[in-house]
Every structure is written in structure tokens, then in C-alpha cells.
């Protein structure tokens, strides 16, 4: 077991209003609980826990397909077989509760006036107008995680900066998440999803209360959220569609639990999911074709014409909701991509809470995920909202993409990627 020594320090941290939840500037300032306050922290000697062992519950999952296994029962089995994973089980329980709550909100959004914008003219950190359900889902997930008692730091798509958890609830885990991805599809009743990834904290932070300044050591504490995807110890997504499914990996393969609305429980419906070696579907936003670099265009043209390695013409499917497109790709095979283009020179998707968890899950199912240059899981994020190109799917399809793309890689370099715009 590794021991780290961290200086004890009690700085003051600046308390700024948040852009994501605040009222428009002309109205009175938001109440204190709605502000983006960074809490005062102190540092101490910490023991960095080893990564938990792989979970040998695969056999159990196979057998238990004969009788319905709830996610709760599965988690209890994980805890029984892995004494050091009790906290992780508590954490996933918090997430499954949040997913049920968000599924219920999404399901009745049309009849409870939850569709549409949160506040006209109020933008989040990405410059996008937030939907009511973006804001609500963020609160639901944040609270479920906070009060699980297992959290140290959380980072969300909907928050400007990572959030440290108050001392009384502090735990050992770092969770990154996108509470409601694909929310531009909401008002049309199309699928949306929650994406999450779990790391172990590398720096320990003791959080006391809300104070008034921040220094480099506190930033180090928040940098717990900037770990490469390779260090994820769990990830998952919840898809809100014709049914609600929680697709999860604790590092032991990929398993799908479907919400049985009659009993209010997630029930195991697919154990040890394996992505097909090759598919016949491509899922890219085709309207960007003329904005892509030549390598991507050449690859897509081969799929359209059937001049690719499998000599078969591929079908196009693109929902425009990451969770839905990745879920279909995992189950049916093929390739999903949001590459860089002339407008989005770093791609559009966020490395920390979109690309990395999805890459981890796809690899757990035997697939591959890349930027076109590097394996997604090898990238160390420089900022919490950094964007990266994402190509993932069946191993043979991704390999073929890399070959074709590699032939004209120089073309990407001529796009003059401005790295700052990725952050
Ligand atoms: P959305 O803007 O609706 O939130 O990253 C967000 C995302 O959706 C992904 O879910 C989706 O894959 C992508 O953007 C779609 O982008 P385009 O509309 O540019 O295709």
C-alpha cells in the first residue's frame, strides 16, 4: 500500500457566482447555496488505496440469468466476493437511485412542464442554453453522489469547475459525469442518457467550509478529476428510451440492467456484452462531411461505396445523442465517430465525462476507441471541459479507420489545430 505525505494547509478560496445556475445578472445575486463557492481545504498524509482487484463475478452473472438478478443483488455479490469494494457498491447504489429519478423526470417531462429551457438567455460554461432537465438532473445526481458518503470530488458537464465534497460526507472516490447527455433531443422525446466515470482520488482533500481563495495546492486537489481514462475503476451510462437501461462495468466486463418499472428495480438483461468484431453501420454526423479532413472523408466514402475491407455497403444511423449512438454501436457493431472538423477543430465531445467513460465501456466489451491518433484512454486531460475527437466501435472497423486515416494524417496537421480551443 502506497503512502503519500501532503502538507497541511488552510487557504482561503474565492467564492464566485456560478454561470450555470445563477439568475441573470440584472436580477439580485443568487442565494449563497446556489453560488459556485470553492470550499476551504486542508491537506494531510494520505494512503492511496490500491486499485481494487478485478471482480470475479462473471460466472455468477451467467448463472443468474436464469432467475432475474437485480442490480442491488449483483452489487451485494460484488461486495461479498471483494471485501475492499463495499464503498464502490454504496457509490453505484447512489448512481442507480439517481438514474431512476432522472428516468422518472424525463418520462413525464411533457406533462409536468419540464421541457424547454431553464432560463432564456442563461448559458452554461460551454455557451449553451441549459434545459430545465439538464439543471434538475445535475442536482439529482450531485446529491445522490454527495450523500452516498463515498465521494471526494465530483465534476459535471453542467458545472464550471469540479466540486469538493464537505468533510462530513468525504470519501475516497472521484466521479465525473454528464447528467443528461443529448438533451437537445429531449423535446422530441428521443433517447438521452447519463454518463459517469469513477476514479480513485490521487490527492486527499479535507473540506471544511466555504472560504475565499484558491491556491495551487487546492488546484492539485481538484486535479483528481484530470486523470487519464486508463485509471477509471468503473464507468457506466444510463439510457432513457423505450426502456431505461443502466450499462455498467466495474472492470469485469460490461453488463446491462433494465429498469423493471413494475417493481422499481434494475434487472440484469445482458451479462458480459461483447461488441461484434465488425458491423455494417456507421454513425457520424454526415452534414459535417465537407468539414472533415480527407482521411475521414476517404474512410466514409469506402463505407458508402462498399470498397472497404468487408466489401459491403454500410447503413447510416445517427441519433445525435451520444449514449444512444454508442449503445447501438456496442450491441449491433459498426463504428461511431465525432471527428475533428473545420469548425470543431478538436472534435465536439468532452474527454473527461463523455469520451473516456465511453472508451472504457467499449473496451470492456472488446471494442476500441481512438482520437485517430491516440487511444482515448491514454490521454491525460488538461482541463475538465477539454474536447477530443472520438472514434469507437467494433475492433475491425476501428482498425480499418486508423489505417485509412493514417494514410492522410498529414491532412489533419494542416487543419492547424489550436490546442487552446480544445480546453
Ligand atoms: P447534445 O448537444 O444534444 O447535448 O455532446 C453533446 C451531444 O448532444 C452528444 O450527445 C451528441 O453525440 C452530439 O452532441 C451531437 O452533436 P451534433 O448535433 O453536432 O451532431
Boltz pocket constraint, residues with backbone or C-beta under 6 A from the ligand:
constraints:
  - pocket:
      binder: B
      contacts: [[A, 180], [A, 181], [A, 182], [A, 183], [A, 184], [A, 185], [A, 285], [A, 320], [A, 321], [A, 322], [A, 323], [A, 348], [A, 349], [A, 350], [A, 354]]
      max_distance: 6.0
